[in-house]
Amino acid sequence: MLKILWRDIHQSYFIVMLAIGIVVGTILALVFRINYFASLIWVFFVIILLIFSYLKPKLAFVVIALIAGMILAFFRTSGELEGENYIRQFCNQTILVSGFIKGDPETDENTTKFKLGDLKFGEEEIISAGYLYISESKNENLARGDEITLSGKLSEGFGTYAGYMYKPRIVAWKRAEPGDLILKMRNWFSERISQLVPEPEVKLGLSYLLGMKTGLPEDLSENLRMVGLVHIVVASGAHLSILVEIARKIFGRISRFSGLLFSELFVSFFMAMVGFTPSILRAGVMSILSLLAWYVGRKFEPWRIIIITMATTLMIEPMFIINIGWLLSFASFSGIMILGPKLTKLFYGEKKPKFIASTVITTVSATLMTLPITLYFYGQISLISVLANLLILPTLAYAMGLVLLEGVVSGFWGIETIVSFLATKLLSFHILIVEWFGGMRQFLVEMPKYQWQVFLIYGGIVLMVLIVWLRKKNKMYVKI
């Protein structure tokens, strides 16, 4: 009996321990620059460890699963670190480099900024690891997937970038034919919407729906950062979960398998359309895992699916661990899925809170979990950001739905006018809220950036969760 029980526990934690090992290993590899695990022999070694770990229901082999995950992370990260080291040897030199534009270029009034990968320096071989951050003169013709050759001075990189080039000269530029068909479809769809919804509302609407931040007014972007709403203009979990839930309900009426198949296809299409940014990759992987669990009738504990998704995305791109978009995405989701229910349990026990109370708890939870990251990277937080979130987040799904519907009904006279009117008014309301709260500088708290002490806030959050657990154990709740 005990052996059967232990085997169930062992198998349920097997993947989780492996995932934890990958996350911990990635952190250690980047902190201590561990880059001597690049040989494929380590992969075979990991496979052997995993086989023993899975087949032997003993605690020691669960620990081995953790070690195997760390070695796997060391192997994956070693290639990235070697690529970075290779690129950095060219720093402070005038170079000729070619590569492919990764993700959508961001264009403002004067510049176009983009990420360059699959690099080739002169006649050298292509380096698949490492990226350059390029700030070029305004060029709205550039698009993701374009191959471009640049000549200019390479400077020291920052964050996830191994190098930085400021306004290099474009030597060559070409686009494969027929090119990115999904990107062309997205641009065609966005143009239909742009013909009916005025600016800046249409820019905000397209950033909601498709993560297209190009053209978003600089003052509006700054105010979004000020009031802690920058996450809503990056297509991510909230956006994808809304759209996937709609697809699952529609096709799930045919059969459970149809709901799974079409939802998974929709997730893949949406990720290809928006681009594989850290936040959309996190949301896509998590949506796929959640759909699979729904199909087989199992329910993931939130903390498990978060750990597994973290490990999966880090195996795809280890440098996500220091990407602010990736960090905020996971922190926000953790606040909603883990901290939110704990606070609800603390204040309401087994009762279900009403809509306004539920929205307040969800918003506060997400804000608390993202607070240390925001303070560390931006050095500022608005004391009234929760209020701004409370006014905008409940209507975000409706704004997205109206923008999507506008693209669908474009060309149907009468209907398109009504939808355009409603979408414009709702987006104008969002802009008004952002500008109004953004103008309240007296509520802005500023501090020096990159202060590690801000992460001690998570200690207080852990203590709060512990208190909730103890109250739940003794059935003691705060009455409201």
ChimeraX attribute file (.defattr): number of C-alpha atoms within 10 A of each C-alpha:
attribute: neighborCount
match mode: 1-to-1
recipient: residues
	/A:1	6
	/A:2	7
	/A:3	10
	/A:4	10
	/A:5	9
	/A:6	14
	/A:7	17
	/A:8	13
	/A:9	12
	/A:10	21
	/A:11	16
	/A:12	12
	/A:13	15
	/A:14	21
	/A:15	20
	/A:16	22
	/A:17	24
	/A:18	25
	/A:19	29
	/A:20	21
	/A:21	25
	/A:22	31
	/A:23	26
	/A:24	17
	/A:25	26
	/A:26	30
	/A:27	20
	/A:28	16
	/A:29	24
	/A:30	19
	/A:31	9
	/A:32	8
	/A:33	15
	/A:34	18
	/A:35	17
	/A:36	14
	/A:37	19
	/A:38	19
	/A:39	12
	/A:40	9
	/A:41	10
	/A:42	16
	/A:43	17
	/A:44	11
	/A:45	13
	/A:46	19
	/A:47	13
	/A:48	12
	/A:49	18
	/A:50	23
	/A:51	12
	/A:52	14
	/A:53	24
	/A:54	18
	/A:55	12
	/A:56	15
	/A:57	19
	/A:58	14
	/A:59	11
	/A:60	10
	/A:61	20
	/A:62	24
	/A:63	16
	/A:64	21
	/A:65	28
	/A:66	26
	/A:67	22
	/A:68	27
	/A:69	28
	/A:70	26
	/A:71	22
	/A:72	25
	/A:73	26
	/A:74	27
	/A:75	26
	/A:76	25
	/A:77	30
	/A:78	24
	/A:79	20
	/A:80	23
	/A:81	23
	/A:82	19
	/A:83	18
	/A:84	21
	/A:85	13
	/A:86	14
	/A:87	23
	/A:88	17
	/A:89	11
	/A:90	16
	/A:91	17
	/A:92	13
	/A:93	11
	/A:94	14
	/A:95	17
	/A:96	19
	/A:97	20
	/A:98	24
	/A:99	24
	/A:100	23
	/A:101	22
	/A:102	20
	/A:103	17
	/A:104	22
	/A:105	23
	/A:106	21
	/A:107	21
	/A:108	17
	/A:109	10
	/A:110	9
	/A:111	16
	/A:112	20
	/A:113	20
	/A:114	21
	/A:115	20
	/A:116	27
	/A:117	23
	/A:118	18
	/A:119	23
	/A:120	18
	/A:121	17
	/A:122	12
	/A:123	9
	/A:124	9
	/A:125	10
	/A:126	14
	/A:127	19
	/A:128	14
	/A:129	20
	/A:130	24
	/A:131	26
	/A:132	27
	/A:133	21
	/A:134	23
	/A:135	19
	/A:136	18
	/A:137	17
	/A:138	16
	/A:139	15
	/A:140	13
	/A:141	8
	/A:142	21
	/A:143	19
	/A:144	19
	/A:145	20
	/A:146	18
	/A:147	20
	/A:148	19
	/A:149	20
	/A:150	20
	/A:151	17
	/A:152	17
	/A:153	19
	/A:154	26
	/A:155	19
	/A:156	16
	/A:157	18
	/A:158	11
	/A:159	11
	/A:160	18
	/A:161	19
	/A:162	24
	/A:163	24
	/A:164	20
	/A:165	21
	/A:166	15
	/A:167	18
	/A:168	19
	/A:169	14
	/A:170	14
	/A:171	12
	/A:172	11
	/A:173	14
	/A:174	12
	/A:175	15
	/A:176	9
	/A:177	7
	/A:178	7
	/A:179	12
	/A:180	16
	/A:181	11
	/A:182	14
	/A:183	18
	/A:184	13
	/A:185	12
	/A:186	15
	/A:187	14
	/A:188	13
	/A:189	16
	/A:190	22
	/A:191	12
	/A:192	16
	/A:193	25
	/A:194	19
	/A:195	12
	/A:196	20
	/A:197	23
	/A:198	12
	/A:199	15
	/A:200	16
	/A:201	21
	/A:202	24
	/A:203	23
	/A:204	27
	/A:205	32
	/A:206	23
	/A:207	20
	/A:208	25
	/A:209	26
	/A:210	23
	/A:211	23
	/A:212	23
	/A:213	22
	/A:214	17
	/A:215	16
	/A:216	22
	/A:217	15
	/A:218	11
	/A:219	11
	/A:220	17
	/A:221	17
	/A:222	15
	/A:223	21
	/A:224	23
	/A:225	20
	/A:226	27
	/A:227	29
	/A:228	24
	/A:229	21
	/A:230	15
	/A:231	17
	/A:232	21
	/A:233	22
	/A:234	24
	/A:235	25
	/A:236	26
	/A:237	23
	/A:238	20
	/A:239	21
	/A:240	21
	/A:241	16
	/A:242	14
	/A:243	19
	/A:244	23
	/A:245	15
	/A:246	13
	/A:247	19
	/A:248	20
	/A:249	13
	/A:250	15
	/A:251	17
	/A:252	18
	/A:253	11
	/A:254	10
	/A:255	11
	/A:256	15
	/A:257	14
	/A:258	15
	/A:259	22
	/A:260	20
	/A:261	18
	/A:262	17
	/A:263	25
	/A:264	21
	/A:265	14
	/A:266	18
	/A:267	23
	/A:268	15
	/A:269	13
	/A:270	21
	/A:271	21
	/A:272	15
	/A:273	19
	/A:274	21
	/A:275	20
	/A:276	16
	/A:277	20
	/A:278	24
	/A:279	24
	/A:280	27
	/A:281	22
	/A:282	23
	/A:283	25
	/A:284	26
	/A:285	22
	/A:286	21
	/A:287	22
	/A:288	19
	/A:289	17
	/A:290	16
	/A:291	21
	/A:292	16
	/A:293	13
	/A:294	15
	/A:295	15
	/A:296	10
	/A:297	9
	/A:298	11
	/A:299	12
	/A:300	13
	/A:301	10
	/A:302	14
	/A:303	13
	/A:304	17
	/A:305	19
	/A:306	23
	/A:307	20
	/A:308	22
	/A:309	23
	/A:310	23
	/A:311	25
	/A:312	19
	/A:313	22
	/A:314	23
	/A:315	20
	/A:316	11
	/A:317	15
	/A:318	27
	/A:319	22
	/A:320	21
	/A:321	19
	/A:322	13
	/A:323	15
	/A:324	17
	/A:325	19
	/A:326	21
	/A:327	18
	/A:328	22
	/A:329	22
	/A:330	23
	/A:331	22
	/A:332	24
	/A:333	22
	/A:334	19
	/A:335	22
	/A:336	21
	/A:337	18
	/A:338	18
	/A:339	24
	/A:340	22
	/A:341	16
	/A:342	23
	/A:343	20
	/A:344	21
	/A:345	21
	/A:346	22
	/A:347	17
	/A:348	15
	/A:349	19
	/A:350	12
	/A:351	9
	/A:352	11
	/A:353	15
	/A:354	8
	/A:355	10
	/A:356	11
	/A:357	12
	/A:358	16
	/A:359	18
	/A:360	15
	/A:361	23
	/A:362	21
	/A:363	22
	/A:364	22
	/A:365	27
	/A:366	24
	/A:367	22
	/A:368	18
	/A:369	23
	/A:370	22
	/A:371	21
	/A:372	23
	/A:373	19
	/A:374	21
	/A:375	21
	/A:376	19
	/A:377	13
	/A:378	16
	/A:379	17
	/A:380	20
	/A:381	20
	/A:382	21
	/A:383	16
	/A:384	16
	/A:385	23
	/A:386	19
	/A:387	16
	/A:388	21
	/A:389	22
	/A:390	17
	/A:391	15
	/A:392	20
	/A:393	17
	/A:394	13
	/A:395	14
	/A:396	22
	/A:397	17
	/A:398	15
	/A:399	24
	/A:400	22
	/A:401	17
	/A:402	22
	/A:403	27
	/A:404	20
	/A:405	17
	/A:406	28
	/A:407	21
	/A:408	14
	/A:409	17
	/A:410	19
	/A:411	13
	/A:412	10
	/A:413	9
	/A:414	11
	/A:415	14
	/A:416	19
	/A:417	17
	/A:418	12
	/A:419	21
	/A:420	24
	/A:421	15
	/A:422	18
	/A:423	26
	/A:424	23
	/A:425	15
	/A:426	19
	/A:427	26
	/A:428	17
	/A:429	15
	/A:430	22
	/A:431	18
	/A:432	12
	/A:433	20
	/A:434	26
	/A:435	19
	/A:436	13
	/A:437	19
	/A:438	24
	/A:439	14
	/A:440	15
	/A:441	12
	/A:442	8
	/A:443	16
	/A:444	16
	/A:445	13
	/A:446	12
	/A:447	12
	/A:448	11
	/A:449	14
	/A:450	14
	/A:451	13
	/A:452	11
	/A:453	9
	/A:454	16
	/A:455	15
	/A:456	10
	/A:457	13
	/A:458	15
	/A:459	10
	/A:460	11
	/A:461	15
	/A:462	12
	/A:463	11
	/A:464	16
	/A:465	18
	/A:466	13
	/A:467	14
	/A:468	23
	/A:469	16
	/A:470	13
	/A:471	16
	/A:472	16
	/A:473	9
	/A:474	9
	/A:475	12
	/A:476	15
	/A:477	17
	/A:478	13
	/A:479	8
	/A:480	5
